């Protein structure tokens, strides 16, 4: 599907997705910490430590590089998108600004969903919290079972 102005663009990087908003004529606007660029590969994972990021307007082909991308307006059934002209105008007004960045609360996905829907959301963060929480519960259960088993062995000696 060809992107239309105001569409969310999901770019599939190694280990995560980078997000941008399509503004027309082949360009996107995106929130980019210093380590986020098309050929960064796995080193872009360093964005986890960034506290500031710049809003950039670049060609989608340059931002995506060799990575695949797609239009993904995934919250359209949950939230009403703002008018496309308003989304593009707000995105363009942010270009060149340095903004606070947090991988958990103010990342590239939060940035574009706020522009499109007026709501900051990041499914990547929600999934990480959910699956991380499940993993922690699982590890705690294994630890508890191991502790109970060692205690029973000591009592039987």
Buried (B, 14 or more C-beta within 10 A) or exposed (E): EEBEBBBBBBBEBEEBBBBBBBBEEEBBBBBBBBBBBBEBBEEBBEBEEBEEBBBBBBEBEBBBBEBEBEBBBEBEEEBEBBEBEBBBBBBBEBBEEEEEBBBEEBBBBBBBBBBBBBEBBBBBBEEBEEEEEEEEEEEEEEEEEEEEEEEEEEEEE
